[in-house]
């Protein structure tokens, strides 16, 4: 009987140990690009103030870098990131709105010129949550797209594509709705400046 209880105690202890390890492993799972920044504080992500309404989280593991920022309700929070790394032959502009796209930062004429352009959706080695299309508004003379936005804008960038070492980037976040109800754009860090992220 005593041996049986001892065996049961060892099994229970092993289960607690396995469950605890699983919980710790789950706590360190990388972010999911779902338009929420909720997991970033738990992961110990770096937090940067972009404006009075926008906080940016920066997180990385050995494979990827994530950028995530929230914005007030009613904002669009669309984005252009100018990114310079040693692995890139020239700086890139990464664009996130209702569509994703990339083009050389110093050649804006190569950006898509309209919503129907075949140059959209050419993102290589990165992704983000766009402003979602949410059906059609058919109440007027012509149907119009309806849009729905997440609580946050989130990007995931591959170190395989962009390399390691110093990454320099600047961000222009558009259509942030301030407390006065007016929309404004945010440039981070400041116009003409770049933030340096040391990647490993």
N, C-alpha and C positions, 0 to 999 in steps of 0.2 A: 504493500500500500504506500509506504513511504517512498519507494523507488518510483512508483507511478506518479505520485504528486510531484516528485522532483523532475520527472520527465515532462510533465505538463507545464511546470514552471519554466523550464528551459525553452519549450515551444513558445510559450507566451512571450518570454523575453526576446526570442528571435523575431517574432512577429512585430513587436514594438520597435525593434531595431530596424527591420526592413521598412516598416511604415514611416519611421522617422527619416530614414535615408531617402525614401521616395518623396517625402514632403520637402526635404531640403533640395533635392534635385529639381522638383517642380518649381520651387521658388526661384531657381536660377535659369529657368527656360527663357530664351530670348523673346523679345517683343513680337507680337503678331501685327502685321500692318492692317489694322482694322479701324483706324480713325479714332483711337483712344490713347491717351497718355497715362492711364491709370497705373500701369505696371512699372513705369519708369522710376518713381521714387523708391519703390521696393527693390529695384535692381541697383540702386545707388548711382543713377545717371546724373551727369553734370547738369545743373540748372542755371540758365542764363536769362536775364531780364532783357527782353526785346523792346517792350514798351509797357505802359501802365496796364495794358489789357492783354499782353502776350508774353508768355513764358516759354522758353525753348529748352527742351531736354536733348542731351547728346549722350548716346550710349554706344559702346562697341564691344564686340567679342573678337575672336581671332579671324573670323570670316567677313563680318559686316560692320557697317556703321549705320546707326539709326538716328534720325532727327525727328522730333515730334513737338508740335506747339498747338496749344488750344487758343481759342478766340471767343469773344462774346457771342451769345446767341444772335442770329440774324446776320452774322458776318459771312463772307465767302472765304476769306483767307487763302486766296490763290497765291501761287508762288513762282518766282524765278530765282534759281540758285546759280551763281557763277562759281565754278569750282576749278581750282588749279592744283595739280599734283605732279610729282616727278614722272609718273607713269603716262601722263597725257601729253601728246605732242603739242597741244595748245589748250587753253582754258575752254571749258564747256559751259553752256547755259542749259540747265535742266529746268523744264517748265512743267508745272502742275496746275491745271484748272479742271475743266470738264474733260480734258484730254491731256495725255502725257506726250512730251516731245523733248528732243535735245538737238542742239546745233552749236557750232563754234561761237563762243561768247563775243569774239571780235568781228563776227560776220552775221549781224542780225538780218541781212537780206536773205540768208539761207533758212530763216525760220518759216514755218507754215504761214501762208498769207491769208488763209481763210479756214473755216471749220471743216470744209470738205477736202482739204489738202491730203495727199497721200504721204506727206512728210510727218504726219502725226503718228504716234505709237511706234516710234523707232527707238524707244528706250532700251539700252543694252547694259546689263549688269546693275540695274537699279529699278526700283518700282516705288509707287506711292498710291495713296488713296485719292482718286479724283473727286470732284464734285459729281455726285451720282445723277444720272438721268432717271427721273421718276415719272415715266409715262408722258402723256400728251394732254395739253389743255386745248379742248375743242370748242370752247365757249365763244371764240371770236370768228372772224371771217376765215382765218387760216389757222390750222393747228400749230401750236407752239410747244416746244419741249418744256416740261416742268423739271425742276432740279431740287435735289435734297442734299443737304450737307451733313457731314459727320461733325462730332464735337471738336475734332482736332485734325490737323494735317500731319501725315506721317510718311517718312521716306526711309527706304532701306537701300543702302549702297554697298556694292560688293568690292572687297579689297582685291579680289582677283582682277577686276576691271580697272580699278583706280589706284591700285598699288598701296604700299605702306609708307610710313614716314610722315612728313608734314603735309597736311592738306590745308589749303587756304580757300576759304569760301566767304561769299557775301550773299545776303538774302534780301529780296524785295517781296514783302508780304502785302497783298493788295486787298482792298475792300474790307477792312476791319471796322466794325461798327462800335463807335465810342459811346460813352455814357450819355452824350447829348443827342444820340440817334443819328449822328452824321458819320459817313464813311471816311476813312483815311487810310493811307498806305504807310508802311513801316519799312525802313531800310536798316539792316543790321550787318556789321556793327555801326558804321556811319558811312555816308556817301563817299565813295572812293577808297574805303578801307576794307580790309579782309580780316577775318577771324582765323587763327591758325589752330588746327586740331592735330595733335600728335597721335598718329595711329601706330599700332604695334602688329 
